[in-house]
Amino acid sequence: GIPLERVSEIAGHTRLDTTMKLYGRLKAEKRTKLLVDF
């Protein structure tokens, strides 16, 4: 099978990627709100 380290590595990358996407979307939404406010 796949080594456990490899599994956690893949899972970690996926989680990080998801977090970055969520964070990027939140930042984009905040930026849009700021533009709307001004």
C-alpha positions in Angstrom: 0.0 0.0 0.0 0.9 3.7 0.3 3.2 4.7 3.1 1.4 6.6 5.9 3.8 9.6 5.6 2.8 9.9 1.9 -0.9 9.8 2.7 -0.6 12.5 5.4 1.6 14.5 3.0 -1.1 14.4 0.3 -3.8 15.1 2.8 -1.8 18.0 4.2 -1.3 19.5 0.7 -5.0 19.1 -0.1 -6.0 20.8 3.1 -3.5 23.6 2.6 -4.8 24.1 -1.0 -8.4 24.2 0.3 -7.5 26.7 3.0 -5.7 28.9 0.5 -8.7 28.9 -1.8 -11.1 29.7 1.0 -8.7 32.4 2.3 -8.3 33.8 -1.2 -12.1 33.9 -1.7 -12.6 35.7 1.7 -9.9 38.3 0.8 -11.6 38.8 -2.6 -14.9 39.3 -0.9 -13.5 41.8 1.6 -11.8 43.7 -1.3 -15.1 43.8 -3.2 -16.9 45.1 0.0 -14.2 47.8 0.4 -14.7 48.8 -3.2 -18.4 49.0 -2.7 -18.0 51.0 0.5 -15.9 53.7 -1.2 
